[in-house]
Amino acid sequence: MRGLVQRVTEAAVRVDGEFVGRIGPGLCVLVGVTHDDDGPAAAKLAAKLWMLRIFDDTDGAMNLSASDLGAEVLVISQFTLWGADMAVSLVNDGPVTLLVET
């Protein structure tokens, strides 16, 4: 399981013109799942994302996590089983982009 993580000031997902997810400052994660991935892999990725030190502390060093700040996380699957047309928008903060794997 892989997650492409972007630190954002805001992000949103629309399906058929309707917002289905929207956050302020936090993480926007594009997730890729393969046939070998299971519940424990998802839990491991979620824990990594929640504890990832990607936010600036008072000294400007990336030393704080979403957990530390109570930041929002928008997780977006990179495929849909129902063929929905998704429109993803985000404002990258930094920019900071990382690839996280289980």
C-alpha positions, 0 to 999 in steps of 0.5 A, a space after each residue: 500500500 502506498 500513499 502520496 502525501 502532500 501537506 496542504 492548506 486546503 483540499 477537496 474532492 467532488 463527485 458529480 459536482 458535489 463535495 464529498 470531502 473537504 479539509 483545511 490545513 492538513 494532509 491530502 493523501 492519494 492512496 494506491 492499494 494492490 491485491 496483497 494489501 489488507 486491513 493490517 496494511 491499511 492500519 499501518 499506513 494510517 498510523 504512519 501518516 498520523 505520526 509523520 513529522 511533516 509540519 513546522 514547529 515554532 523554529 520552522 523545522 518539520 518536527 510536528 505530526 498531524 497527531 500533534 496538531 490535530 490536523 485533518 487528513 483527506 484520504 483519496 483512493 486512486 481508483 473507484 469501483 463504481 467509475 465515479 468521476 472525481 475532481 480533486 483540488 488542493 493548495 500545496 503547503 511548502 510544497 511538501 510531498 512524500 511517498 509513504 509505503 507499508 
